[in-house]
Amino acid sequence: MIDQIRHERESVLGVQISALNLEQAESIIAQWLAQRTKHYVCITTVHGVMECQRDSQLMEIYNASGIATADGMPLVWILKSRGHDHQTRVYGPDLMTKICRRSVERGDRHFLYGGAPGVVDSLSHTLADSIAGIQIAGTHSPPFHELSEAEDREIVSEINAARPDIVWVGLGTPKQERWMADHIERLNASVLIGVGAAFDFLSGSKAQAPRWMQQNGFEWAFRLATEPRRLWKRYLIYNPWFLYKFGVEVIRSR
């Protein structure tokens, strides 16, 4: 896959993060759709970066993506400190909403893959109600177990039969990144975008942190308070581990 649109990437613990703001990310994806070139997009958080520290193959998947946007505010601050003054957070739900709204005039077709049972259907209805003219080509909520080859072939056939231009993948990190890398050449869609919890947030299944918390790096506290049993390891172990490893990297580079 040859990217015709150049943008800078910065290494953060080996993960190549795209120095892009929300508008730039949307513009690049729009050009891919116009050119019919195949790419997948990783919405990158501290959690994703730390998963890559344990899995070199996952790091290769991130680094082979068309773009790996900075979702977490620590990543935004790091890119800003390296001279990318234009950098803003590219938050999954915001990117999904912007692309869906702008896709109407282009006639792009969307497929929603992932989410718990009922969530993906709720998301489909929410998008249809809020964005007049949006084309939802299909939805599929996969089972939690590992798919057999026959099940996987059936899903690929279902998605291709729906003829989407964009496949939104809401499986969570790192499952969605592995799925996109494995399926990018098997699907006819131009763009696969892994948006994780955006399915839950935009469908209203889970509450989003207030905007001021998102913009100031406190979203983790809100999410930890609302889902402590599921997210305690991510925020109480991975975040401090990230700060330690990044601090070591900075000291060594000097």
N, C-alpha and C positions, 0 to 999 in steps of 0.2 A: 504494500500500500504506500503510494507516494503522496506526501502531503504537499499540495501546491501553495499552501498559505503558511508562511513562516512566522514563528513566534518563538520567543526565548523560553528556555526551561532552566530552572535552578535545582540543583541537587540538594535535597534535605535528607540526610542519612541514607543517601544512595537512591532515593526516589526522585525522579525528574518531574518537578512541579511546574506547570505552565504559568508563566507570568501574564495573566489575563484578567481583566475585569469582566463583569457580567455581560456588558454590551459586546465586548470583543469575542467572548466565548460564543454568544448567540450568533454573531456575524459569521464566524468560522464555520459553525454547524450549518448555517443557511447556505453557505457557498459549497459545502460538501454535498448538500441535497441537490443544489442546482447542477453540480458537476457529476452527480451520481457516483461519487467515490466512496469506498467503504472504510468506515472508521468506527471505533468504539470510544466512549468517553468515560473516564473515571472521575467521580466527584470525590476528591481526596481529603480525608480528615487525618488527625493525629492517630486515630485508631488504625486507619489503613496503613499509614507509614510504619507503625509499630508491628502490625501483622507482617509487613515485608521484612522486618528484621529477623523474623523466625522462618521465613519462607522465601528463598532466593528465586524460585519460580514465579511466585506472586509479584516480586519486585520487577521481574522481567515483563510480566503482563502489564503492570502500571507503566513501565518505561516504553512499551511498544504501543501504548494507546495514542489515539489521534491528539487528544489533549487530556491532561490530568489536572483538573482545576483545584484551586485552593478553597476548600470549604471551611476548614477549621480556622478560627482567628489566629492561633499561633503561627500557622503557615502564612497567613496574610501579613502578619507583622514581620516575619523573617524575610519575605520577598520585598516588602517596603524597605527594610534595613539594607537591602542589597541594591537599592537604587531604582526599584520599580514603583515610582510614585503613583502610577495609575492603578495600582493593584487594589482590588476590593474583594470581598468575600463572594465566591460563586456558590451560593447556597442551592442545594438540589431543588427544593420546592420553588424557589424563585426562577431558576433556569427553566424548569419544566413549564411553569406558568407562562413565562415570556415566549418560549419557543411555540407552545401550543397556541397562544394568541396570534403570533405572527404567521403561523402556518396556515391560517384560514385563507389568506389571500393567495398563497401559493398552491393550495389544494392538497397539502401533505396529508397522508393517512397515518394514523397512530395505532400501535398495538401495545397493550398493557400486559406485561408478563411478570407475575410475582404477587406478593401480598398474601395475607391469610384469607381463607374462604370468606367471601362477602365483601372484603375490603376493595378488591379490584373492581367489582361491580358497582360499589358505592362511588369509587373514584370516577368511573366512567360516567355515571349519572351526574356527578358534581361538575365534571368538565363540560359535559353537554349542556348543563343548565347555565353555567357561567360564561361559556365562550360560544356565542352563536356561530353556527356553521362549521364547528370542528368535526372532523371525520375520525371517529373511533372505529377502526377496521375490525377490532376483535380484542378479547381479553382471555387470559388463562391464569388460573391460580394453581400452580403445580403442587403435588403432594410433598410432604416433608421428607419422605424417604428418598434415598438415592435412586434416580431414574434408571430403569433398565434401558438397554439399547433400543428395544422396540418402542418403549414409551417415549424416549427421546426423539426417535424418528417420527413418531406420530405428532409430537409437538412441533417439530420443525416443519412438517407438512402442513399443519394447521396454520402456523404463522405465515408461511409462504403463500398459502391459498388465500389469505386475507389481503395480500399485496400491500403491506404497510411500507411507508418510507422511513419511519422511525419506530424502533422497538424500545419502549421504556421498561427497564428491568429493575424490579424492586425486591431483590432477594437478600439484601444486606451484605456487608463486607465480611469476609472475602469471597463469599459464594457467587455474588453477582459478577465480580471481575473475572473469575475463572470461567463462568458461563459465557460471558461475552467473548472472551478470547477464543473459547472453544467453538463458538457458533458464528462468528463474524463472517466466515467464508461459506457457511452452510445456509445462511439466510439470504434472501434476496433484498432485504431492506438495506438502505445505504448506511444508516446510523443506528448504533445501539448505545443507549445512555443508561448507566447504572445510577439510580437515584435513591436507593435504600429506603429510608424512612419517609421519603416524600409521599409515597402511596398512603401511609397512615396519616400524615399531617394534612394533606390536601383533601383526603376523603372525610376528615373530621374524626377519624377513629382514635387519634391521639392528639393531645393539646400541644401546640407549639409554644416555645418560650417567648415572652414579650420581646419585641424588636430591640429594645434597649439592651436587654441581656445578650441577645445574639450579636449585636454590634460591638459590645464591650468585652466579649470573651467569657461570659458567665452562663452561656446556654447549658454547659455541662452540669452546672449546679441544679438547674431547673429539671433537666432530664433525669439526673440522679435521684432527685426528690420524688419524681413521678414514677420512676421504674427502678427502685433501688436493687431489687433482687436480680434483675437482668443486667443492669449496667454498672454495678459496683466495681467489677474488675476492670472494665474499660477506663473508668475515670479515676479510680483510687490507686490503680497499679500502673496502667499503661501511660497515663499522663505524667506522673512523676518519673517514670522510666524514660519517657521521651525527653523531658527536661534534662535529665542526667546525661543521656547519650548525646544530645545536641550540645550540651555544655562541654563535654569532652571533645567533641568534634571541633568546636570553635577554638578551644585551647590548643589543640594539636595543629590547627591550620595557622595559628599565629607563631 
